[in-house]
Amino acid sequence: MKIKNRLALNFTLLSSAMLLVIMGSMYLAFADFFRTDFYGHLKDRAKVAAQLYLEADEISSDSLNHVRERMLEQLPNEVIRVYNANNIASFIKDKEQYWSFNTIEEVRAKKYISFREGERQTIGIYYHDNQGNFVILASAYDQQAKLRLSGIIRIMIIILIVVNSVLFFIGRWFAKRSLMPIDGLIKQMKQINASSLHVRVDEGKGKDEISALALNFNRLLGHLQNSFELQQTFVANASHELRTPVTSIIGEVEVALNKQRSIVDYEQLLKSVLNDAGRLSDTISSLMELAQTDMEYTRAKLEPIQIDEQIWELQHHWAMSAGHPQLQVQIDHLPDDQQALFINANPTLLKIAFNNIIGNAFKFSRNQPVTCRLNANEQSMVITIIDKGVGIPADDQEKIFTPFYRSANGRIFDGNGVGLYVAFKIIQLFNGAINIQSVVGQGTTFTISFVPFF
């Protein structure tokens, strides 16, 4: 069942329950009113009987005829008895005692009683007369009340059916209108597949649940897009990057085996093979890093990370590494609120991103000191990594975050062009931004900015 139909049905059932409670209360109120009113009629009949039978000698013939005319309109199954002090029926004789002595004595004690006998209603009154003290009991079946209540039930059933039908269609209309943004969202989602993960659904300008759904769906698409790009990059470039050094090694060995060579030639061959093997090892390491990043990227567990502590850990890491390159840390400004130094990220991935950028800075500056600056406030935190390396030509600066791309002046250094691409994707994953400024021969500056996590 579609959500709009389920919402309309639930709305109708809830309204029906409330309507049934109201109608039930009204039915009970009408039933109580009819019952009380009929008791009143029976009481009047008893008083009329008293006037007719007990006080007929004290009223004029005209009045007696009026009383008798009133008595002609009997109630359905009406029974009236007048009992004397001996609890014997007077004026209207009983073949058998109609009401028990206990009931008659209860009327004498309480002066007035009313009760039900099956579907019949009965009242009893105590009447004092100059002829003695009498008990008058009157009973009848309220046929009119039953007919009226039956009519009320029929009307209520008709109203319930009509109102429920109207409520269902109105509820369905409102549900359909309320869910129209979801229908639009579904249509947009249907247009997205593995080849169009760059497409995003409209998040709207509202702050309701549908906008939140669209926002989170777009975030999921972003993660999937990055994951697919990493996988596609790995598959597309792994064979090429691996085939080149392997082909070179095979070719050199085949040439060497064609004839006997001198020891010097074999030494040169081994050096060349060793060089190609080193390139192959670096390529495999980079591809494994790419694969590890892909794996961590798809299942990254985020946690609050204090950015200044992360930078001091980076300095310690590089100070303990081979060659002991010097990473100089400068803290330009810190916010008063320490919470403004936290970002929501995965520590493993964040460390990979920073180390890739810093490692490149040391490599292209031939292990000259690299500066890492931190400037943070309550709105943002900016990490600047500055080297004094060969720099990047202006035409290449927009391409360095492309996988396996290397600028012309950077090809003299070992590498395969994967590190910066991985760093860019990781920083993007944690809602950060990375920019580059570089001058050939003077060095390069990477600027990384994050928004604090509160």
C-alpha positions, 0 to 999 in steps of 0.5 A: 500500500502506498504511503498516501493511501496508508496515511489517508486510511489512518486519518480516516480510521482515527476520525472514524474512532472519534466520530464513533465515540461522539455518536455513541455518547449522543446515542446514550444521551438520547436513550437516557433522555427517552428513558427519563422522559418515559418515566415522567409519562408513567408518573403522569399516568399514575397521577391521572389514575389516582385522580380517576379512581380515588378522587372521582367523587370529589370532582365535577362530571366535566372534569371526570370526562376530561380525565377519562379522555386522557386515559383513552390514549393508553401507552403500549402494553400499559398496566396500571394497578392501585393497591390499598393498605392490604396490598390488594388491587383495588378498582382494577382487579388482578386475576393474579397478583401482578406486582409482588408484596415486596415491590409494593412495600418498597414503594410505601417506604421510598414514596417513589421508585422507578425500574426496568422489567425487561424491555418494560419501564415501571414506576411506583408512587405512594398516594395519600387519599381520604379513602386511605393510603394507596400504592399506584404502579404503572408499567408500559413499553416505550415503543416510540423510544425504540423506533426513535433510537432505531432511526437515530442509529440508521442516521448515524450509520449513514452519516458515518459512511458518508463522512468516512468516505469524504474524509478518506478522499480528503485525507488522500488528497492532502496526503498526495499534496503533502507527498508531492515533493517525495514524488518529485524526488523519486523521479529525480532519483530514477534518473541517477545510475552508476554513470550519472552519480554526479547528478544531484536531487533538488534539496529545496529551500525548506527545512522539513524532513523531505529536504533533510532526506534530499540533503542526506541522499546527495551526501550519499551520492557524493560518497558513492561518486568518490568511491566509484571514481577511486575504483575506476581510477584504480582499474583504469590506471593499474594495468598501465602503471604496472605494465610499463616497468614490467615491460621494461624489465622483461625487455632489458633481461631479454636483450641481456640474454641474447649474448654473453656480456661483460661484468660491467654490462651486467652491472648496468643491467642490474642497476637498470632492473633495480631502478625499474623494480623500484618504480614498480614497487612505488607504483604498487605502494601507491595503488595499494594506498589508493585501494586502502583509501577506497576501502576506508572511504566507503566505510569511514567512521567519523569522530571529532578530531582536534586539528592542532593535536593532529598537526603536532602528531604530524611533526612528530611523525616526520621527525622520526622518519628516515632522513629526519626532514624538518616540519616547522609548525607555526600556530598563528591564532587559536580560538577561545573556545577549544571546541572550534578546533574540532572537525568530524573526520576519520583519523586514518584518512585525514593522516593519509591526506596530510602526509601525502601533501607534506611528503610531496613538499619534502620531495620536491624541495629535496628535504628542505624545511617545510612550514605548516601554519594553523590559523583558526577561529570560531568560524573556520580553521585554515592549515597552510603547508609551504615548501621551497621546492621547484614549484608547479607551472601555472598550466599544470596547477589545475591538473595536479589533483588528477590521478597519475598526472605529473607536471613536466618539471616534477617528472625528474622526481620519483612518484606516480601522481596518486598522492595529491589526488587521494588527499584531495578526495579525502579533504573533500569527504570531510567537507574541506577545501584545498587550494594551491598557489605556486611559483616555479623555482620558488615553491608551493603553498597548499591551503586547506580549510575546514569548518569546525564541528560543534 
